[in-house]
Amino acid sequence: MKTFRNFRIALAVILVMAATLLLLSRSHPTPMMRFIGSLQLSPSSLLIGATASATIGTTLFWLLVSFGLGRVYCATFCPIGLLSDIPTWIRRASASPSRPFRPFRFRQAKKIRFPFLFFYVLTLLLCQPLLAAILEPWQIYRNMLSPLNPSLLDSTWLAIGAPAAAGFLTGILSFIALLVWSWFSGRRFCTDICPLGTVMGLASRYSPVSIEIDPDRCVNCMKCEQECPAECVKVVSRYVDNTRCVRCLECLHVCPANAIGFSTNRMRPATPLMRRVSQKTAKTTPPK
């Protein structure tokens, strides 16, 4: 399972490069670039002239994927997800004995994500996609690249009656804020702010496939919890909050005992351990 993480990163880099070329292209994009663009999740596109069938189809597709496998979009296909990982990788690579890597710790889910989701949906229902242009990952990435290709603002900010300068400024501020926030807090934008991440997290709550900790194998090394940028792993309770798990697979990569991984036995984390204890008790208890 440790190779899954490297494959995920390689695929994410390729997809983000293709998406970047698509957004910066001033000529006709290749079919592959258009396909990568069609995979990006942006429900607000319905309000700014996008094809309704394509937008609705992409949204339903990622909801089904999230229900089946979890937040795969956040891990691999979202450009903001990859940008959020880069500061953590740099901080980890630059760690030294005098300046050690500050590990992540489990934290409870923040309810603030639901007000963000509420106002996001409300503005879409009112046909006011301004908030979506600030919070949707794909729109954020478009804003970030707008200084290199100002035409990106035509289909978003100018279409909703906002000045182009607002798009430029939003892109620059979003880029700086995301890098600084990710440096200290990992994937908190994905877990606490992003409304699309919240929706996919709600869908993944009922996914038949989840990431779980095997209590029989876990050696309490704490590595999975310390490396989790979503801060959703709690080793002491053998608990993984799969609604916030972005499927980055860092926990699988660092576990020395292969104690954490994909499972279809959700809600039964202690069954193997209790069975082993019961069998051992039955062998050592003398017959009456």
Residue pairs with C-beta under 8 A, 6 or more apart in sequence:
1 249
1 252
1 258
1 261
1 262
2 252
2 253
4 249
4 252
5 248
5 249
5 250
5 252
5 253
6 253
8 75
8 76
8 247
8 248
8 249
9 85
11 76
12 75
12 76
12 77
12 81
12 82
13 82
15 36
15 39
15 76
15 77
15 79
16 79
16 82
18 32
18 33
18 36
19 33
19 36
19 37
19 40
19 79
19 141
20 79
20 145
21 29
21 33
22 29
22 33
22 34
22 36
22 37
23 141
23 142
23 145
23 149
23 152
24 145
24 148
24 149
25 33
26 149
26 151
29 37
38 54
38 58
39 58
39 77
40 58
40 77
40 138
41 58
41 59
41 62
41 73
41 77
41 78
41 136
41 137
41 138
41 196
42 50
42 55
42 58
42 132
42 136
42 138
42 139
43 55
43 59
43 124
43 132
43 136
43 196
44 124
44 129
44 132
44 133
44 136
44 139
45 55
46 52
46 55
46 56
46 124
47 124
47 127
47 129
47 132
47 160
48 129
48 155
48 156
48 159
48 160
49 155
49 159
62 73
62 200
63 199
63 200
63 203
65 72
65 73
66 72
66 73
66 200
66 201
66 203
66 204
66 207
67 203
67 204
67 206
67 207
68 207
68 208
68 209
69 204
69 207
69 209
69 247
70 204
70 207
70 209
70 210
70 211
70 242
70 245
70 247
71 197
71 200
71 201
71 204
71 245
71 246
71 247
72 247
73 196
73 200
74 81
74 187
74 190
74 194
74 197
74 200
74 246
74 247
75 81
75 246
75 247
75 248
75 249
76 247
78 137
78 138
78 190
79 137
79 138
79 141
80 137
80 140
80 141
80 178
80 189
80 190
80 194
81 137
81 187
81 190
81 246
83 141
83 178
83 179
83 182
84 178
84 182
84 186
84 187
84 189
84 190
84 229
85 182
85 187
85 229
85 248
86 179
86 182
87 179
87 182
87 183
88 182
88 183
88 186
88 229
90 183
91 101
91 102
91 183
92 101
95 101
103 222
103 225
103 226
103 227
104 186
104 225
104 226
104 227
104 228
104 229
104 231
105 225
105 226
105 231
106 225
106 228
106 231
106 232
106 233
106 234
106 235
106 239
107 231
109 191
109 232
109 241
109 243
109 244
110 191
110 192
112 192
112 193
113 191
113 192
113 193
113 195
113 197
113 198
114 198
116 135
116 192
116 193
116 194
116 195
116 198
117 195
117 198
117 199
119 131
120 131
120 132
120 135
120 195
121 195
123 129
123 130
123 131
123 132
124 132
128 160
129 156
129 160
130 160
130 162
132 139
133 139
133 143
133 156
133 157
133 160
133 162
133 167
133 170
134 140
134 170
134 174
135 193
135 194
135 195
136 195
136 196
137 194
137 196
139 156
140 171
140 174
140 178
142 152
142 156
142 171
143 152
143 156
143 167
143 168
143 170
143 171
143 174
144 171
144 172
144 174
144 175
145 152
145 171
146 152
146 153
146 167
146 168
146 171
147 168
147 171
147 172
150 164
150 168
152 167
153 164
153 167
153 168
156 167
157 163
157 164
157 166
157 167
158 164
178 189
181 188
181 189
182 188
182 189
186 228
186 229
186 230
186 231
187 229
187 230
187 231
187 246
187 248
188 231
190 197
190 230
190 246
191 197
191 201
191 230
191 231
191 232
191 244
191 246
197 246
201 243
201 244
202 243
204 210
204 242
204 243
204 245
205 242
205 243
207 242
208 264
208 266
209 262
209 263
209 264
210 240
210 242
210 262
210 263
210 264
210 266
211 240
211 242
211 245
211 247
211 251
211 252
211 260
211 261
211 262
211 263
212 238
212 240
212 260
212 261
212 262
212 263
212 265
212 266
212 269
213 224
213 233
213 235
213 238
213 239
213 240
213 259
213 260
213 269
214 259
214 260
214 261
214 263
214 269
214 272
215 238
215 269
215 270
215 272
215 273
216 259
216 272
216 273
216 276
217 257
217 258
217 259
218 235
218 238
218 257
218 259
218 260
219 256
219 257
219 259
220 235
220 236
221 255
221 256
221 257
222 235
223 251
223 254
223 255
223 256
224 233
224 235
224 250
224 251
224 254
224 255
224 259
224 260
225 233
225 234
225 235
225 251
227 250
227 251
227 253
227 254
228 248
228 250
228 251
229 246
229 248
229 250
230 244
230 245
230 246
230 248
231 244
232 240
232 241
232 242
232 243
232 244
232 245
233 239
233 240
233 241
233 251
233 260
234 240
234 241
238 269
238 270
239 269
240 251
240 260
242 266
251 260
252 260
252 261
255 261
265 271
